[in-house]
């Protein structure tokens, strides 16, 4: 378990197996305090204040930046 804060760019960093990875959370959550629960390559990012799961992913060791999985650009309404 690791406590962190989402950067202005909307990501957090995580060192796994000696390599530093950047996990995209989303700019919507910039400045939000989060908890990262890591078990092997399975990762859950949780909002520290509300307990809401912001992201679940399996770490891809071939890519340094783990994208959010959403299409680029603003959210369409």
C-alpha positions in Angstrom: 0.0 0.0 0.0 1.2 3.5 -0.8 -0.2 7.0 -0.2 0.4 9.6 -2.9 -1.1 12.7 -4.4 -2.1 13.0 -8.1 0.1 15.4 -10.0 -1.2 18.4 -12.1 -0.8 16.2 -15.1 -3.1 13.6 -13.6 -0.7 10.8 -12.9 1.2 9.2 -10.0 4.5 7.4 -10.0 5.2 3.8 -8.9 8.4 1.9 -8.7 8.0 -1.8 -9.5 10.8 -4.2 -10.1 13.4 -1.4 -10.2 11.6 0.6 -12.9 9.7 3.8 -12.3 6.2 3.8 -14.0 3.8 6.6 -14.4 0.1 5.7 -13.9 -2.4 7.9 -15.6 -5.4 8.7 -13.3 -6.9 11.7 -15.1 -6.5 15.5 -14.7 -9.9 15.6 -13.1 -8.3 14.2 -10.0 -5.2 16.5 -9.9 -4.3 17.3 -6.3 -6.4 14.4 -4.9 -4.8 12.2 -2.2 -4.9 8.6 -3.2 -4.0 5.1 -1.9 -2.3 2.7 -4.3 -2.9 -1.0 -3.4 -0.4 -3.1 -5.3 -0.2 -6.9 -5.4 2.2 -8.2 -8.0 1.2 -6.4 -11.2 -2.5 -5.8 -10.1 -3.0 -2.2 -9.0 -6.0 -0.4 -7.5 -6.0 3.4 -7.1 -8.4 4.6 -4.3 -9.5 8.1 -3.3 -8.1 8.5 0.2 -11.0 10.7 1.4 -14.0 8.9 -0.1 -12.8 5.3 -0.7 -14.0 5.5 -4.3 -12.0 3.3 -6.7 -10.6 5.6 -9.3 -8.7 3.1 -11.4 -7.9 -0.7 -11.6 -5.2 -1.9 -13.9 -2.7 -4.6 -14.5 0.8 -3.1 -15.0 2.2 -3.6 -18.4 6.0 -3.9 -17.9 6.7 -3.0 -21.6 5.3 0.5 -21.2 6.6 3.2 -18.8 3.4 5.4 -19.0 0.2 3.5 -18.2 -2.6 5.3 -20.0 -6.0 5.9 -18.4 -7.7 3.8 -21.1 -10.1 6.6 -22.0 -10.0 8.2 -25.5 -8.0 11.5 -25.7 -9.8 14.8 -25.5 -12.6 16.2 -23.4 -15.4 14.0 -22.2 -18.5 14.2 -24.4 -21.9 14.9 -22.8 
